[in-house]
Amino acid sequence: MAASTQRRGRRIMMAPEELDTFLREARTCRVATVSADGTPHVGALWFVWDGTSLWLYSITRSKRWAQLRRDPRISVVVDDGEDYGELRGVELSGTVEFVGEAPRTGEPCPELDVPERLFPAKNFGLDDMPHDGRHAWMRLTPTAIASWDFRKLGGL
């Protein structure tokens, strides 16, 4: 995984296999983008993780899509836990790439074979990717990853 080394919190950071399992199992992420005037925007979105990249399937008429088309820099948080000692999560940052046609209608695109197999199985319990003509794919191959798992603190 091409990501920067986490400097602080080494005690609570996830090992690569923990991070991979967490991202494969989690369903919802929070996507942060920046508007033209610099105002941040955060929204929830379903995703899939292929072991290297986070794949986001977004409505092409959304504020998020328009902002990322203008400025592809992104930060994504996936987190879990209720009590302090249960908190865990991952922040992934980098630049998105738009993959396939927009909106996606199902035209052959080998780059989308893996996310279009993983996404419907994870989120809908389906074998085939439904295409509604409103969504399209973005790939985030993170340049920075920070993770935390407060369960490693041992009951604090």
Short mmCIF file of the C-alpha atoms (twelve columns), coordinates in Angstrom:
data_MODEL
# 
_entry.id   MODEL 
# 
loop_
_atom_site.group_PDB 
_atom_site.id 
_atom_site.type_symbol 
_atom_site.label_atom_id 
_atom_site.label_alt_id 
_atom_site.label_comp_id 
_atom_site.label_asym_id 
_atom_site.label_seq_id 
_atom_site.Cartn_x 
_atom_site.Cartn_y 
_atom_site.Cartn_z 
_atom_site.pdbx_PDB_model_num 
ATOM 1   C CA . MET A 1   0.000   0.000   0.000   1 
ATOM 2   C CA . ALA A 2   1.580   3.285   -1.077  1 
ATOM 3   C CA . ALA A 3   0.879   5.519   1.882   1 
ATOM 4   C CA . SER A 4   2.823   7.727   4.215   1 
ATOM 5   C CA . THR A 5   3.945   6.373   7.566   1 
ATOM 6   C CA . GLN A 6   1.806   7.388   10.500  1 
ATOM 7   C CA . ARG A 7   4.002   9.273   12.974  1 
ATOM 8   C CA . ARG A 8   1.795   9.586   16.028  1 
ATOM 9   C CA . GLY A 9   -0.304  6.934   17.617  1 
ATOM 10  C CA . ARG A 10  1.812   3.969   16.584  1 
ATOM 11  C CA . ARG A 11  0.450   2.164   19.612  1 
ATOM 12  C CA . ILE A 12  -3.115  2.416   18.321  1 
ATOM 13  C CA . MET A 13  -2.589  2.325   14.555  1 
ATOM 14  C CA . MET A 14  -3.953  -0.657  12.680  1 
ATOM 15  C CA . ALA A 15  -1.572  -3.213  11.226  1 
ATOM 16  C CA . PRO A 16  -1.894  -3.582  7.426   1 
ATOM 17  C CA . GLU A 17  -4.021  -6.732  7.716   1 
ATOM 18  C CA . GLU A 18  -6.292  -5.075  10.339  1 
ATOM 19  C CA . LEU A 19  -6.722  -2.024  8.114   1 
ATOM 20  C CA . ASP A 20  -7.502  -4.213  5.106   1 
ATOM 21  C CA . THR A 21  -10.129 -6.232  7.021   1 
ATOM 22  C CA . PHE A 22  -11.703 -3.092  8.493   1 
ATOM 23  C CA . LEU A 23  -12.032 -1.404  5.087   1 
ATOM 24  C CA . ARG A 24  -13.377 -4.553  3.418   1 
ATOM 25  C CA . GLU A 25  -16.103 -4.906  6.076   1 
ATOM 26  C CA . ALA A 26  -17.147 -1.277  6.627   1 
ATOM 27  C CA . ARG A 27  -19.886 0.065   4.404   1 
ATOM 28  C CA . THR A 28  -20.091 3.838   4.856   1 
ATOM 29  C CA . CYS A 29  -17.406 6.503   4.604   1 
ATOM 30  C CA . ARG A 30  -17.415 10.280  4.976   1 
ATOM 31  C CA . VAL A 31  -16.011 12.089  1.965   1 
ATOM 32  C CA . ALA A 32  -14.508 15.575  2.365   1 
ATOM 33  C CA . THR A 33  -14.157 17.846  -0.666  1 
ATOM 34  C CA . VAL A 34  -13.438 21.548  -1.167  1 
ATOM 35  C CA . SER A 35  -15.669 24.018  -3.009  1 
ATOM 36  C CA . ALA A 36  -14.351 26.703  -5.360  1 
ATOM 37  C CA . ASP A 37  -14.442 29.272  -2.537  1 
ATOM 38  C CA . GLY A 38  -12.555 26.955  -0.168  1 
ATOM 39  C CA . THR A 39  -15.558 25.884  1.885   1 
ATOM 40  C CA . PRO A 40  -15.293 22.234  2.945   1 
ATOM 41  C CA . HIS A 41  -18.104 19.811  2.187   1 
ATOM 42  C CA . VAL A 42  -18.551 16.407  3.849   1 
ATOM 43  C CA . GLY A 43  -21.023 13.716  2.858   1 
ATOM 44  C CA . ALA A 44  -21.577 10.025  3.505   1 
ATOM 45  C CA . LEU A 45  -21.134 7.467   0.741   1 
ATOM 46  C CA . TRP A 46  -20.902 3.699   0.317   1 
ATOM 47  C CA . PHE A 47  -17.589 2.338   -0.939  1 
ATOM 48  C CA . VAL A 48  -15.540 -0.785  -1.572  1 
ATOM 49  C CA . TRP A 49  -11.875 -1.429  -0.851  1 
ATOM 50  C CA . ASP A 50  -9.888  -3.657  -3.218  1 
ATOM 51  C CA . GLY A 51  -6.768  -3.884  -1.045  1 
ATOM 52  C CA . THR A 52  -5.088  -0.918  -2.721  1 
ATOM 53  C CA . SER A 53  -7.772  1.606   -3.642  1 
ATOM 54  C CA . LEU A 54  -11.030 2.905   -2.238  1 
ATOM 55  C CA . TRP A 55  -13.772 2.890   -4.894  1 
ATOM 56  C CA . LEU A 56  -16.556 5.462   -4.523  1 
ATOM 57  C CA . TYR A 57  -19.821 5.220   -6.472  1 
ATOM 58  C CA . SER A 58  -21.314 8.707   -6.508  1 
ATOM 59  C CA . ILE A 59  -24.287 10.442  -8.065  1 
ATOM 60  C CA . THR A 60  -22.881 12.501  -10.942 1 
ATOM 61  C CA . ARG A 61  -25.220 15.429  -10.235 1 
ATOM 62  C CA . SER A 62  -24.065 15.777  -6.632  1 
ATOM 63  C CA . LYS A 63  -22.105 18.643  -5.099  1 
ATOM 64  C CA . ARG A 64  -19.357 16.125  -4.258  1 
ATOM 65  C CA . TRP A 65  -19.001 15.052  -7.919  1 
ATOM 66  C CA . ALA A 66  -18.868 18.654  -9.190  1 
ATOM 67  C CA . GLN A 67  -16.300 19.659  -6.575  1 
ATOM 68  C CA . LEU A 68  -14.068 16.675  -7.300  1 
ATOM 69  C CA . ARG A 69  -14.252 17.319  -11.040 1 
ATOM 70  C CA . ARG A 70  -12.957 20.820  -10.349 1 
ATOM 71  C CA . ASP A 71  -10.447 19.804  -7.654  1 
ATOM 72  C CA . PRO A 72  -9.804  16.038  -7.279  1 
ATOM 73  C CA . ARG A 73  -8.171  16.297  -3.836  1 
ATOM 74  C CA . ILE A 74  -10.087 14.281  -1.258  1 
ATOM 75  C CA . SER A 75  -10.013 13.047  2.302   1 
ATOM 76  C CA . VAL A 76  -12.135 10.090  3.398   1 
ATOM 77  C CA . VAL A 77  -12.855 8.811   6.908   1 
ATOM 78  C CA . VAL A 78  -14.212 5.373   7.748   1 
ATOM 79  C CA . ASP A 79  -14.900 4.919   11.455  1 
ATOM 80  C CA . ASP A 80  -16.706 2.745   13.960  1 
ATOM 81  C CA . GLY A 81  -17.407 2.494   17.688  1 
ATOM 82  C CA . GLU A 82  -19.686 4.019   20.306  1 
ATOM 83  C CA . ASP A 83  -17.671 4.232   23.531  1 
ATOM 84  C CA . TYR A 84  -14.223 5.839   23.668  1 
ATOM 85  C CA . GLY A 85  -12.464 2.498   24.143  1 
ATOM 86  C CA . GLU A 86  -14.188 1.077   21.041  1 
ATOM 87  C CA . LEU A 87  -13.316 3.850   18.571  1 
ATOM 88  C CA . ARG A 88  -11.438 2.813   15.468  1 
ATOM 89  C CA . GLY A 89  -11.092 4.216   12.006  1 
ATOM 90  C CA . VAL A 90  -9.045  5.150   8.989   1 
ATOM 91  C CA . GLU A 91  -8.435  8.442   7.192   1 
ATOM 92  C CA . LEU A 92  -7.337  8.144   3.556   1 
ATOM 93  C CA . SER A 93  -6.198  11.156  1.554   1 
ATOM 94  C CA . GLY A 94  -5.112  11.769  -2.007  1 
ATOM 95  C CA . THR A 95  -6.525  12.528  -5.418  1 
ATOM 96  C CA . VAL A 96  -9.443  10.740  -7.074  1 
ATOM 97  C CA . GLU A 97  -9.427  9.410   -10.598 1 
ATOM 98  C CA . PHE A 98  -12.673 9.093   -12.552 1 
ATOM 99  C CA . VAL A 99  -13.027 5.623   -14.077 1 
ATOM 100 C CA . GLY A 100 -15.536 4.536   -16.714 1 
ATOM 101 C CA . GLU A 101 -18.287 6.531   -18.329 1 
ATOM 102 C CA . ALA A 102 -20.225 9.137   -16.347 1 
ATOM 103 C CA . PRO A 103 -22.923 8.366   -15.615 1 
ATOM 104 C CA . ARG A 104 -22.167 4.638   -15.618 1 
ATOM 105 C CA . THR A 105 -24.350 2.564   -17.918 1 
ATOM 106 C CA . GLY A 106 -22.345 -0.675  -17.842 1 
ATOM 107 C CA . GLU A 107 -20.111 -0.262  -20.899 1 
ATOM 108 C CA . PRO A 108 -17.185 -2.714  -20.768 1 
ATOM 109 C CA . CYS A 109 -14.388 -1.292  -18.607 1 
ATOM 110 C CA . PRO A 110 -11.817 -3.827  -17.309 1 
ATOM 111 C CA . GLU A 111 -10.667 -1.423  -14.570 1 
ATOM 112 C CA . LEU A 112 -14.150 -1.695  -13.051 1 
ATOM 113 C CA . ASP A 113 -14.363 -5.504  -13.014 1 
ATOM 114 C CA . VAL A 114 -13.250 -5.798  -9.370  1 
ATOM 115 C CA . PRO A 115 -15.222 -2.896  -7.828  1 
ATOM 116 C CA . GLU A 116 -18.340 -3.874  -9.781  1 
ATOM 117 C CA . ARG A 117 -18.066 -7.400  -8.367  1 
ATOM 118 C CA . LEU A 118 -17.334 -6.299  -4.788  1 
ATOM 119 C CA . PHE A 119 -19.797 -3.387  -4.497  1 
ATOM 120 C CA . PRO A 120 -23.101 -5.157  -5.248  1 
ATOM 121 C CA . ALA A 121 -22.143 -8.199  -3.162  1 
ATOM 122 C CA . LYS A 122 -21.230 -6.042  -0.158  1 
ATOM 123 C CA . ASN A 123 -24.046 -3.514  -0.326  1 
ATOM 124 C CA . PHE A 124 -26.970 -5.301  -2.001  1 
ATOM 125 C CA . GLY A 125 -26.234 -9.013  -1.718  1 
ATOM 126 C CA . LEU A 126 -26.212 -9.194  -5.536  1 
ATOM 127 C CA . ASP A 127 -23.869 -10.817 -8.044  1 
ATOM 128 C CA . ASP A 128 -24.316 -8.169  -10.734 1 
ATOM 129 C CA . MET A 129 -23.781 -4.419  -10.535 1 
ATOM 130 C CA . PRO A 130 -27.021 -2.465  -11.041 1 
ATOM 131 C CA . HIS A 131 -26.554 0.610   -13.247 1 
ATOM 132 C CA . ASP A 132 -29.114 3.374   -12.861 1 
ATOM 133 C CA . GLY A 133 -27.610 5.945   -15.225 1 
ATOM 134 C CA . ARG A 134 -27.114 8.391   -12.321 1 
ATOM 135 C CA . HIS A 135 -23.904 7.151   -10.652 1 
ATOM 136 C CA . ALA A 136 -20.262 6.833   -11.713 1 
ATOM 137 C CA . TRP A 137 -16.990 5.570   -10.258 1 
ATOM 138 C CA . MET A 138 -14.085 7.352   -8.617  1 
ATOM 139 C CA . ARG A 139 -10.926 5.616   -7.418  1 
ATOM 140 C CA . LEU A 140 -8.852  6.882   -4.512  1 
ATOM 141 C CA . THR A 141 -5.436  5.275   -4.302  1 
ATOM 142 C CA . PRO A 142 -4.365  7.000   -1.092  1 
ATOM 143 C CA . THR A 143 -1.107  8.881   -0.737  1 
ATOM 144 C CA . ALA A 144 -1.614  9.130   3.043   1 
ATOM 145 C CA . ILE A 145 -3.326  6.781   5.485   1 
ATOM 146 C CA . ALA A 146 -3.782  7.285   9.222   1 
ATOM 147 C CA . SER A 147 -5.558  4.712   11.374  1 
ATOM 148 C CA . TRP A 148 -6.554  4.267   14.990  1 
ATOM 149 C CA . ASP A 149 -7.982  1.483   17.119  1 
ATOM 150 C CA . PHE A 150 -8.602  2.583   20.695  1 
ATOM 151 C CA . ARG A 151 -9.423  -1.013  21.629  1 
ATOM 152 C CA . LYS A 152 -5.629  -1.475  21.745  1 
ATOM 153 C CA . LEU A 153 -5.415  0.854   24.738  1 
ATOM 154 C CA . GLY A 154 -6.724  -1.877  26.991  1 
ATOM 155 C CA . GLY A 155 -9.834  -0.569  28.739  1 
ATOM 156 C CA . LEU A 156 -9.110  3.167   29.109  1 
# 
